[in-house]
């Protein structure tokens, strides 16, 4: 499904969600069966609020604008609580240039929706002011270097032993279990099984982005 939302609609929704609690947004959306304990519940709620379709995750969320939406959680000290998921590791990584990769498409232009975890009650989480991010040359060069280092590790052939931590990007397991795998072809064209992994922003990436 193609999302043809206009930029001014997104900005209007950003103004609405700013400084409201999760419970207030649930009431605005008139949701009666919100499961606060399900994995990704806040992310799913935000996607519903911004009227995102259940689209192809290899594309940007707001495809017509080339903008990705990402939710980030903060503590009371304004610190990022967790690495931020970007996208799944692609089986065709060896055939792509960085500029053609899903990773680059997902990070070029992002709408970040930060929320503050004030206590243990998820309904009390407060959304802060969303902000747009466009990657600059320095950030692109650093992340592209992380990308190239990942490729070098994969060229070594030790696919399932790799835990990569770059300067801004890290590669972590995204598998439900050891049988949750994808098939990739190495540089010699041989097929290998790889436990599912995904790209994440390291917390330090946000050091100069969060006021």
N, C-alpha and C positions, 0 to 999 in steps of 0.2 A: 504494500500500500504506500502511495506517495503522499508525503506530508507537505502540503502547500501553505503552511502557516506563514503569515507575514511577520516581519521583524517587529512592527509596532504592537502586534498582538502578544509577542513574546515579552516585550518590555512591559506591557500592561500587566501581564501575569507575574512578572518579576516584582512589580510594585505591590501587587496583591499579596503575594506570598511572604514578602519581607516582614520580619519581626512577628510573624504569627506562629503559634504553636502547632504541633502536629495535630492536636485535637481540634483546633479551630479550622484547619484545612479539611479535616475529615467532615466537619459539619458543613462547610461550604460545598463540598462535593456530595453531601447527603449520602454518605456511605454508612450502611448499617451493619456490615459484616466484616469490618477491618480486622485482620488478624495481626496483632502487633508482635506476635512471637514468630511469625514466619520469616525465613531468610529473605532479605532484600525487600522487606515490607515498606520501608521508607522510600527506597528507590522506585518501587512500583507505584506508590502513592504520588510521588512527584511526576512520574511519567503520565499518570492519569490526569493530574492537574494541568499539565502542559499539552494534553491531548495528543500524546505521541502514539502512533499506531504500533502494532506488533510487527515491526519491520525487520528487514534483513540487518542483522547485527554487524555485517561487514561494511555497512554504509553509515554515514552520519545520521544522527537522530533527526535533525532538521535538514533533510537531504537537499531541498531546493535552495537553502541558504549556506550549505556546507558547514553547519554548526553542530557540534556534538554537545550533549548534555551530560554533566557529571555531578554527582552529589558527594560532598566532603563533610566529614564529621569533625567537630572541634570540641575541645574541653574548655573549661572556664578560663584557662590561661591563653586561649586563642591558639592552641597547638593542635595540629592534625593528629587525630587518634590512630588512624590506620593508613597503610599504603592504599592508593586509590586505583581501582581496576580501570584499565584502559580497553583492552581487547584480548581475545584469545590468540594464542600462538598459531600462526598459519602454517599448514603443511607445505605450502609452496614457497617457503621463505628463501630457499636457495635460488629461485628463479627471479626474484624481485630486486629491484633497486630500492633504496630507502624511500625515495619520493613516490614510488608506486605501491608501497606497502600499506596494508590496512592500518598499521600503527601510525604512520605519518598522517594518513587521512583523518584519523581519529583525534590527533593532537593539534592540528593546524589552527583550528578555531573552536574554542570551547566556551560554553556557558556553564560556569560553576555555580552550584546551589549549595552554599554552606549552611550547616545547621549546628546548633549548640546543644550538647548533651548536658543538661543542667542537673539531672539526678537519675536515679535508676528507672523512673517511670518514663517509658518511651513516648507517651502521649504529651509529656511536658517539654519535649525537645522543641527548641525554637529555631525557626529558619531565620537566617541573617540576610543581609542584602546580597542578592546574586550579582555576579560580575562576569563580564566577557573577557576572554583571554585570546590573544593572537600570538602565535609563536614568533619570536624574533630570531635573528641570525645566530646569535650566541647560543640560545637554547637549542635551536635546530642542530647546530654543529655538535653540541655536547651529546644530544640524544642520538644523532647519527653515529657518533663515535661509540656510544653504548651498543647500538645496533650492530656495527661492524665487529665489535668484540664478542657479541653473542654468536655471530656467524663463525668467527674463528674457533670458538669453543665447540660449536656443532661440527665443524670440519674435523675435529679431533675424533669424533665417532662415539664419544662417551655420553650419548644422549640423555639417558635417565639418571646420570650422576650429576648433571649440571644444576647448580644453584647459582644463578648469575645475579650479581649486585653491581650495577654500574653507577655512574655519578648521579643520574636522574631517574634511570629506569631499572627495574629489577624483574626477573623472570621467576615466577613462583608456580608451584603445582596448583592446578585448578581441577584436579581429578576428584571424583567422589570416592574412588578406591583404586587399587593397583591394576584393576582390569579396565579402567576408564582410559582408553588410549586412542591415539590417532596414528595414521600411517604417514610417514614422510619419506622422501627420496633424498639420499645424500648426494654429495657432489659427483659421485661416480655412477649415480643412477640406481643404486641398490635401495630397496624398500626396507625401512626400519620401523619398529614399533616404538612409540614415544608416549609416556604418561602425559596426559593433557597438562599444558602449562599456559600461563597467561602473562601479559605484560601489565605491570603496575607502575604508577608514579611513586617514587620514594617520597617519604615525608619531607625531606630536605628540599625537594623541588618547589614547595610552597612557601619557603622561607621569606621570600621577598614579594609574594603575591597576596599574603594575608596581612591586613593592617593590624 
